[in-house]
Amino acid sequence: MQKKSLIALMLLSLSSSVFADDVAVNGQQISIEANKTPVNTAKNAAAVAQIPAGHKFAVPGSFTVAVAAQNSPPLTVFSDDNKTLLGSEVDIARLVADSLGLKLNVVPTSWEDWPLGVASGKYDAAISNVTVTKERKERFDFATYRKDSLGFYVKSSSPIKSLSKAEDIAGLRIIVGSGTNQEAILLAWDKENQAKGLKPFTPVYTKDDAAQTLSLQSGRADAYFGPNVIGAWKAALTHQTRLVGSVDGGWPKAAHIAVTVKKGSGLAEPINTALNGVIKNGDYDKVLNRWGEGVERLDHSEINPAGLGD
């Protein structure tokens, strides 16, 4: 009972600090309270003109965007009402919607739901830290908006010093999202390791941030591997974890995060123009910098670039 109580207190402390109002991440000071104020941008006539004639949006007059609601700041975090979704992903969605002259309609969803939702037309797009990959380009079109950087994080007291290559993960238990490109990287590394006779790694799949925290802090997992901006945020707030290695999301190549739309829908072009417009006018930098993501900025947006597997 005493052990359970200690774990409960630990989780409460860590969870509450994850949503603290003011923190420095990647050298940038962040205030969630200040970030509740939307960053809007002007309508982009060139982007509007590229919307296919007669295109039917999921909700007429709106840009309906699926955003994975996992309370993973700085990408996503619920506001005080526990309903309104904040974060850099919502801010990027708003810049695109404003540019296209549409009302933003954010639909909080799960990571597992967005592919079918976008393919079926339930959502116009997914803006949910989706990395461009060769396999995904068979079903979707992409307009990039951020570099993809992945980080390995361990408990502060962990003896692990570095995780940056295949041999380093042998025999470890690593928290990773199912169906993500980071999982694909670990599986590829594990295949290499087993061919060399090294111990297999064990993927640890969790449903939410609290479960991830418990697994890592209780010793059920050795490391977390995921978006570096999420790991950096938690490390800066809680001081309970530390970075021990980073990998490009398209290992062994660089990869980018992108707005994801149904293949052949014709929306990638106007969204690409919209993104390049806000990159040029500075509103894009306002969004990234206020969430501590300036280190992952792009100079320009691309449509369907090379990604993981290409």
C-alpha positions as CSV (number, residue, x, y, z in Angstrom):
1,M,0.0,0.0,0.0
2,Q,2.8,2.4,0.9
3,K,4.6,1.7,-2.5
4,K,1.3,2.3,-4.4
5,S,0.8,5.6,-2.5
6,L,4.3,6.7,-3.3
7,I,3.8,6.0,-7.0
8,A,0.5,7.8,-6.9
9,L,2.1,10.9,-5.4
10,M,4.9,10.7,-7.9
11,L,2.5,10.6,-10.8
12,L,0.5,13.5,-9.4
13,S,3.6,15.6,-9.0
14,L,4.9,14.8,-12.5
15,S,1.5,15.2,-14.2
16,S,0.8,18.6,-12.6
17,S,4.2,19.9,-13.5
18,V,3.8,18.8,-17.1
19,F,1.2,21.5,-17.4
20,A,2.9,24.2,-15.4
21,D,2.4,27.6,-16.9
22,D,5.9,28.9,-17.4
23,V,9.0,26.9,-18.6
24,A,12.1,27.3,-20.7
25,V,12.3,24.8,-23.5
26,N,15.1,24.7,-26.1
27,G,16.1,28.2,-24.9
28,Q,12.6,29.6,-25.4
29,Q,10.4,30.8,-22.5
30,I,6.9,29.3,-22.8
31,S,3.6,30.4,-21.1
32,I,0.5,28.2,-21.7
33,E,-1.6,31.0,-20.3
34,A,-0.3,33.4,-22.9
35,N,-0.5,30.8,-25.6
36,K,-4.3,30.5,-25.1
37,T,-4.5,33.6,-27.3
38,P,-4.8,32.5,-30.9
39,V,-2.2,33.5,-33.5
40,N,-4.2,34.4,-36.6
41,T,-3.0,35.3,-40.1
42,A,-4.4,37.0,-43.2
43,K,-6.3,35.2,-46.0
44,N,-3.9,34.1,-48.7
45,A,-5.5,34.8,-52.1
46,A,-3.0,32.5,-54.0
47,A,-3.8,29.6,-51.7
48,V,-7.6,30.1,-51.9
49,A,-7.3,30.1,-55.7
50,Q,-5.7,26.7,-55.6
51,I,-8.6,25.0,-53.8
52,P,-10.1,22.6,-56.4
53,A,-13.3,24.0,-58.0
54,G,-16.3,22.4,-56.3
55,H,-14.3,20.8,-53.6
56,K,-16.5,19.7,-50.7
57,F,-15.0,20.2,-47.3
58,A,-16.0,17.8,-44.5
59,V,-17.9,20.7,-42.9
60,P,-18.9,23.4,-45.5
61,G,-17.0,26.6,-44.9
62,S,-14.6,25.0,-42.4
63,F,-11.2,23.3,-42.4
64,T,-11.8,20.2,-40.3
65,V,-8.6,18.9,-38.8
66,A,-7.9,15.7,-36.8
67,V,-5.5,16.4,-34.0
68,A,-4.4,13.5,-31.6
69,A,-5.6,14.7,-28.2
70,Q,-2.9,13.0,-26.0
71,N,-2.0,15.9,-23.7
72,S,1.5,15.9,-25.1
73,P,2.7,19.5,-24.8
74,P,4.0,21.4,-26.7
75,L,2.2,19.6,-29.6
76,T,-1.2,19.2,-27.8
77,V,-2.5,20.1,-24.4
78,F,-6.1,20.7,-23.1
79,S,-7.0,24.1,-21.7
80,D,-8.6,24.6,-18.3
81,D,-12.0,23.4,-19.5
82,N,-10.5,20.0,-20.4
83,K,-12.2,20.4,-23.8
84,T,-10.5,23.1,-25.8
85,L,-7.3,21.8,-27.4
86,L,-4.2,24.0,-27.4
87,G,-0.7,23.4,-28.7
88,S,1.5,24.0,-31.7
89,E,-0.5,21.5,-33.9
90,V,-3.7,23.5,-33.3
91,D,-1.9,26.8,-34.0
92,I,-0.5,25.4,-37.3
93,A,-4.1,24.3,-38.2
94,R,-5.4,27.8,-37.5
95,L,-2.8,29.4,-39.7
96,V,-3.8,27.1,-42.6
97,A,-7.5,27.6,-42.0
98,D,-7.1,31.4,-41.9
99,S,-4.9,31.4,-45.0
100,L,-7.6,29.4,-46.9
101,G,-10.4,31.7,-45.7
102,L,-12.0,29.0,-43.7
103,K,-13.2,28.5,-40.1
104,L,-11.1,26.1,-38.1
105,N,-12.8,23.0,-36.9
106,V,-10.5,21.0,-34.6
107,V,-11.5,17.4,-33.9
108,P,-9.6,15.8,-31.0
109,T,-9.0,12.2,-31.9
110,S,-6.7,9.3,-31.3
111,W,-3.5,8.5,-33.3
112,E,-5.2,5.3,-34.6
113,D,-8.2,7.2,-35.9
114,W,-6.8,9.8,-38.3
115,P,-5.8,7.6,-41.2
116,L,-9.3,6.2,-41.8
117,G,-10.8,9.6,-41.0
118,V,-8.7,11.4,-43.6
119,A,-9.1,8.7,-46.2
120,S,-12.9,8.6,-45.8
121,G,-13.3,12.4,-45.9
122,K,-14.4,12.6,-42.3
123,Y,-11.5,15.1,-41.8
124,D,-10.1,17.4,-44.4
125,A,-6.6,16.9,-42.9
126,A,-4.6,15.5,-40.0
127,I,-2.2,17.8,-38.2
128,S,-0.9,15.4,-35.6
129,N,2.9,15.1,-35.8
130,V,2.6,12.9,-38.8
131,T,6.0,12.1,-40.5
132,V,6.2,11.7,-44.2
133,T,7.1,8.1,-45.1
134,K,7.2,6.2,-48.3
135,E,4.4,3.9,-47.2
136,R,2.1,6.7,-46.1
137,K,2.6,8.5,-49.5
138,E,0.8,5.6,-51.1
139,R,-2.4,6.7,-49.4
140,F,-1.9,10.4,-48.5
141,D,-0.5,13.7,-49.8
142,F,1.7,15.9,-47.6
143,A,2.7,19.5,-47.1
144,T,5.5,19.8,-44.7
145,Y,5.7,22.3,-41.8
146,R,8.4,21.0,-39.3
147,K,11.6,19.0,-39.1
148,D,11.2,15.6,-37.5
149,S,13.6,15.0,-34.6
150,L,13.3,12.0,-32.2
151,G,14.8,11.8,-28.8
152,F,15.7,9.0,-26.4
153,Y,14.9,10.0,-22.8
154,V,15.7,8.0,-19.6
155,K,15.1,8.5,-15.9
156,S,17.5,11.1,-14.5
157,S,19.1,8.5,-12.3
158,S,19.5,5.9,-15.1
159,P,23.0,4.5,-15.7
160,I,22.3,4.7,-19.5
161,K,24.6,7.4,-21.0
162,S,23.9,7.2,-24.7
163,L,21.3,5.7,-27.1
164,S,22.0,6.7,-30.7
165,K,22.5,3.5,-32.8
166,A,21.1,0.0,-33.2
167,E,23.5,-1.8,-30.8
168,D,22.5,0.6,-28.0
169,I,19.0,-0.6,-27.7
170,A,19.8,-4.4,-27.4
171,G,18.0,-5.9,-24.5
172,L,16.3,-2.7,-23.4
173,R,12.6,-2.0,-22.8
174,I,11.6,1.1,-24.7
175,I,8.4,3.1,-24.6
176,V,7.3,3.8,-28.2
177,G,4.1,4.6,-30.0
178,S,2.5,1.8,-32.0
179,G,2.3,2.5,-35.7
180,T,4.7,5.5,-35.5
181,N,7.9,6.0,-37.5
182,Q,9.9,5.8,-34.3
183,E,8.6,2.3,-33.9
184,A,9.6,1.5,-37.4
185,I,13.2,2.7,-36.7
186,L,13.4,0.6,-33.5
187,L,12.1,-2.5,-35.3
188,A,14.7,-2.0,-38.1
189,W,17.5,-1.6,-35.5
190,D,16.2,-4.7,-33.7
191,K,16.3,-6.7,-36.9
192,E,20.0,-5.7,-37.4
193,N,20.8,-6.6,-33.8
194,Q,19.2,-10.0,-33.9
195,A,21.1,-10.8,-37.1
196,K,24.2,-10.1,-35.2
197,G,23.1,-12.3,-32.3
198,L,22.4,-9.4,-30.0
199,K,19.5,-9.4,-27.5
200,P,16.1,-8.2,-28.8
201,F,14.7,-5.0,-27.4
202,T,11.1,-5.0,-25.9
203,P,8.7,-2.3,-27.1
204,V,6.5,-0.9,-24.3
205,Y,3.2,0.5,-25.6
206,T,1.3,2.9,-23.4
207,K,-2.0,4.8,-23.8
208,D,-1.1,8.2,-22.3
209,D,1.4,10.4,-20.7
210,A,0.7,9.2,-17.1
211,A,1.3,5.6,-18.1
212,Q,4.6,6.5,-19.8
213,T,5.7,8.4,-16.7
214,L,4.8,5.5,-14.4
215,S,6.6,2.9,-16.7
216,L,9.8,5.0,-16.8
217,Q,9.9,6.1,-13.2
218,S,9.0,2.8,-11.8
219,G,11.6,0.9,-13.8
220,R,9.2,-1.0,-16.0
221,A,10.8,0.7,-19.0
222,D,14.4,1.7,-19.6
223,A,13.8,4.6,-22.0
224,Y,11.3,6.6,-24.0
225,F,11.7,7.2,-27.7
226,G,9.5,9.8,-29.4
227,P,9.2,13.4,-30.6
228,N,12.1,15.3,-29.1
229,V,10.0,18.4,-28.5
230,I,7.7,16.4,-26.2
231,G,10.7,14.8,-24.3
232,A,12.4,18.2,-24.0
233,W,9.3,19.8,-22.5
234,K,8.9,17.1,-19.9
235,A,12.6,17.1,-19.0
236,A,12.6,20.9,-18.5
237,L,9.5,20.8,-16.3
238,T,10.0,17.8,-14.1
239,H,13.8,17.3,-14.1
240,Q,13.0,13.6,-13.8
241,T,14.3,12.7,-17.2
242,R,17.2,13.5,-19.5
243,L,18.1,13.3,-23.1
244,V,20.6,10.5,-24.0
245,G,20.4,10.6,-27.8
246,S,18.6,11.9,-30.9
247,V,17.8,10.5,-34.3
248,D,16.4,12.0,-37.5
249,G,12.8,10.9,-37.9
250,G,13.5,9.5,-41.4
251,W,16.5,7.5,-40.2
252,P,19.0,7.2,-41.8
253,K,17.8,10.3,-43.6
254,A,16.2,13.5,-42.5
255,A,12.4,13.6,-42.5
256,H,9.7,16.2,-42.0
257,I,6.4,16.5,-40.2
258,A,3.5,17.4,-42.5
259,V,-0.1,18.3,-42.9
260,T,-1.7,15.1,-44.2
261,V,-4.6,15.0,-46.6
262,K,-6.4,12.4,-48.7
263,K,-4.3,11.4,-51.8
264,G,-5.5,13.1,-54.9
265,S,-7.8,15.5,-53.0
266,G,-6.1,18.5,-54.4
267,L,-5.6,20.1,-51.0
268,A,-1.9,19.6,-50.7
269,E,-1.2,22.4,-53.1
270,P,-3.2,25.2,-51.5
271,I,-2.0,24.1,-48.0
272,N,1.6,24.2,-49.2
273,T,1.0,27.7,-50.5
274,A,-0.6,28.7,-47.3
275,L,2.3,27.3,-45.2
276,N,4.9,29.1,-47.4
277,G,2.9,32.3,-47.0
278,V,3.0,32.2,-43.1
279,I,6.6,31.2,-43.2
280,K,7.3,34.3,-45.3
281,N,5.1,36.7,-43.2
282,G,6.5,35.5,-39.8
283,D,3.3,34.1,-38.3
284,Y,4.8,30.6,-38.6
285,D,7.8,31.6,-36.5
286,K,5.5,33.1,-33.9
287,V,3.8,29.8,-33.5
288,L,6.9,27.6,-33.3
289,N,8.8,30.0,-31.0
290,R,6.0,30.3,-28.5
291,W,5.9,26.5,-28.1
292,G,9.7,26.1,-28.0
293,E,9.8,24.5,-31.4
294,G,12.0,27.0,-33.2
295,V,14.8,24.5,-33.5
296,E,12.6,22.4,-35.8
297,R,11.6,25.2,-38.2
298,L,11.6,24.8,-42.0
299,D,12.7,27.4,-44.5
300,H,9.9,26.3,-46.8
301,S,7.1,23.8,-47.1
302,E,7.3,20.9,-49.6
303,I,4.8,18.6,-51.1
304,N,5.4,14.9,-50.8
305,P,9.2,15.0,-50.2
306,A,11.4,11.9,-49.6
307,G,10.7,10.4,-46.2
308,L,11.3,7.2,-44.1
309,G,11.7,4.2,-46.4
310,D,12.5,6.2,-49.6
